Amino acid sequence: MLHPAASADLDDLAAFLRTADLTVAALAEPAVRLWLERDDAGAVTATTGFELGVDGEHALIRSVAVRPDLRGAGDGLRLARFALDRAADAGAREAWLFSRRSGGFWQKLSFGPTTTRALAGALPDAHQVQLFRSTGQLDREVAWRRPLPLSVPVSVPVPVPAPPSARASFTA
Ligand SMILES: CC(C)(COP(=O)(O)OP(=O)(O)OC[C@H]1O[C@@H](n2cnc3c(N)ncnc32)[C@H](O)[C@@H]1OP(=O)(O)O)[C@@H](O)C(=O)NCCC(=O)NCCS
């Protein structure tokens, strides 16, 4: 079960994120909200979270990871939805994230591609943005966005009613 990360969790959380090749920047910052799950032995099995921008309108989803031996069972989507729901609960109207390797995963949640410039413009103070700017990594990143809440899909086509003649042929 997910529980909010406490200061006592931070070392384990950082080690888990490093193993998943995710950034460990600013894990203890108040704007960064993180949750984790542990197995019966106490080992971290999954993490998720977001950073709310200073305007409260934009959220940077981050730290969504599942332990490798547990992947492919739907936990990734569950964790991502959890972070999106909590970001919407916090008032965010738009979700953003960096992902170079998992774009197909995020597209399942109706994220669409955007530019790192747009992301950095929406979330200039986000710790990942500042880190990637300072290291020159920002231009090598891949950015994604979608509106919140989750009940607002971005990529579902609106059905167009067929003209009467076409409708007649469907029902014949
Ligand atoms: C990305 C990640 C969280 C997915 O976790 P998971 O538990 O395997 O995800 P799910 O089982 O919920 O997968 C749901 C769907 O997404 C697909 N998917 C999973 N990882 C994917 C990826 N990297 N790229 C494209 N599609 C992916 C699955 O095939 C599955 O598709 P299906 O429903 O058509 O079968 C996991 O691979 C991970 O921890 N990766 C390392 C950290 C990372 O890159 N996090 C994302 C950036 S924050």
The ligand as an SDF file (V2000), in Angstrom:
LIG
                    3D

 48 50  0  0  0  0  0  0  0  0999 V2000
    7.6430    2.7370  -16.5000 C   0  0  0  0  0  0  0  0  0  0  0  0
    7.2790    1.7540  -15.3650 C   0  0  0  0  0  0  0  0  0  0  0  0
    6.8790    2.5420  -14.1190 C   0  0  0  0  0  0  0  0  0  0  0  0
    6.1190    0.8680  -15.8230 C   0  0  0  0  0  0  0  0  0  0  0  0
    5.7830    0.0000  -14.7420 O   0  0  0  0  0  0  0  0  0  0  0  0
    4.9430   -1.3510  -15.0090 P   0  0  0  0  0  0  0  0  0  0  0  0
    4.4940   -1.8580  -13.6840 O   0  0  0  0  0  0  0  0  0  0  0  0
    5.7130   -2.2730  -15.8680 O   0  0  0  0  0  0  0  0  0  0  0  0
    3.7360   -0.7580  -15.8380 O   0  0  0  0  0  0  0  0  0  0  0  0
    2.3360   -1.4790  -16.1650 P   0  0  0  0  0  0  0  0  0  0  0  0
    2.4330   -2.9360  -15.8670 O   0  0  0  0  0  0  0  0  0  0  0  0
    1.2630   -0.7030  -15.4580 O   0  0  0  0  0  0  0  0  0  0  0  0
    2.2580   -1.2430  -17.7440 O   0  0  0  0  0  0  0  0  0  0  0  0
    1.1270   -0.7540  -18.3300 C   0  0  0  0  0  0  0  0  0  0  0  0
    1.3180   -0.7100  -19.8000 C   0  0  0  0  0  0  0  0  0  0  0  0
    2.4060    0.1420  -20.1670 O   0  0  0  0  0  0  0  0  0  0  0  0
    3.3450   -0.5670  -20.9720 C   0  0  0  0  0  0  0  0  0  0  0  0
    4.6720   -0.1070  -20.6230 N   0  0  0  0  0  0  0  0  0  0  0  0
    5.3070   -0.3300  -19.4720 C   0  0  0  0  0  0  0  0  0  0  0  0
    6.5250    0.2520  -19.5070 N   0  0  0  0  0  0  0  0  0  0  0  0
    6.6260    0.8400  -20.7220 C   0  0  0  0  0  0  0  0  0  0  0  0
    7.6560    1.5990  -21.3410 C   0  0  0  0  0  0  0  0  0  0  0  0
    8.8130    1.8560  -20.7250 N   0  0  0  0  0  0  0  0  0  0  0  0
    7.4320    2.0800  -22.5850 N   0  0  0  0  0  0  0  0  0  0  0  0
    6.2640    1.8050  -23.2250 C   0  0  0  0  0  0  0  0  0  0  0  0
    5.2570    1.0880  -22.6690 N   0  0  0  0  0  0  0  0  0  0  0  0
    5.4520    0.6220  -21.4320 C   0  0  0  0  0  0  0  0  0  0  0  0
    3.1300   -2.0160  -20.6290 C   0  0  0  0  0  0  0  0  0  0  0  0
    3.5570   -2.8510  -21.6790 O   0  0  0  0  0  0  0  0  0  0  0  0
    1.6500   -2.0670  -20.4260 C   0  0  0  0  0  0  0  0  0  0  0  0
    1.0110   -2.1060  -21.6830 O   0  0  0  0  0  0  0  0  0  0  0  0
   -0.3020   -3.0290  -21.9340 P   0  0  0  0  0  0  0  0  0  0  0  0
   -1.3370   -2.5370  -20.9350 O   0  0  0  0  0  0  0  0  0  0  0  0
   -0.6660   -2.7270  -23.3610 O   0  0  0  0  0  0  0  0  0  0  0  0
    0.1460   -4.4120  -21.6760 O   0  0  0  0  0  0  0  0  0  0  0  0
    8.4770    0.8190  -15.0450 C   0  0  0  0  0  0  0  0  0  0  0  0
    8.9280    0.2150  -16.2420 O   0  0  0  0  0  0  0  0  0  0  0  0
    9.6460    1.4950  -14.3680 C   0  0  0  0  0  0  0  0  0  0  0  0
    9.7060    1.5750  -13.1480 O   0  0  0  0  0  0  0  0  0  0  0  0
   10.6190    2.0030  -15.1770 N   0  0  0  0  0  0  0  0  0  0  0  0
   11.7910    2.6680  -14.6400 C   0  0  0  0  0  0  0  0  0  0  0  0
   11.4480    4.0560  -14.1320 C   0  0  0  0  0  0  0  0  0  0  0  0
   10.8410    4.9370  -15.2130 C   0  0  0  0  0  0  0  0  0  0  0  0
   11.3220    5.0170  -16.3370 O   0  0  0  0  0  0  0  0  0  0  0  0
    9.7420    5.6630  -14.8260 N   0  0  0  0  0  0  0  0  0  0  0  0
    9.0360    6.5730  -15.7290 C   0  0  0  0  0  0  0  0  0  0  0  0
    9.5620    7.9480  -15.6870 C   0  0  0  0  0  0  0  0  0  0  0  0
    9.0550    8.8300  -14.1990 S   0  0  0  0  0  0  0  0  0  0  0  0
  1  2  1  0
  2  3  1  0
  2  4  1  0
  2 36  1  0
  4  5  1  0
  5  6  1  0
  6  7  2  0
  6  8  1  0
  6  9  1  0
  9 10  1  0
 10 11  2  0
 10 12  1  0
 10 13  1  0
 13 14  1  0
 14 15  1  0
 15 16  1  0
 15 30  1  0
 16 17  1  0
 17 18  1  0
 17 28  1  0
 18 19  1  0
 18 27  1  0
 19 20  2  0
 20 21  1  0
 21 22  1  0
 21 27  2  0
 22 23  1  0
 22 24  2  0
 24 25  1  0
 25 26  2  0
 26 27  1  0
 28 29  1  0
 28 30  1  0
 30 31  1  0
 31 32  1  0
 32 33  2  0
 32 34  1  0
 32 35  1  0
 36 37  1  0
 36 38  1  0
 38 39  2  0
 38 40  1  0
 40 41  1  0
 41 42  1  0
 42 43  1  0
 43 44  2  0
 43 45  1  0
 45 46  1  0
 46 47  1  0
 47 48  1  0
M  END
$$$$
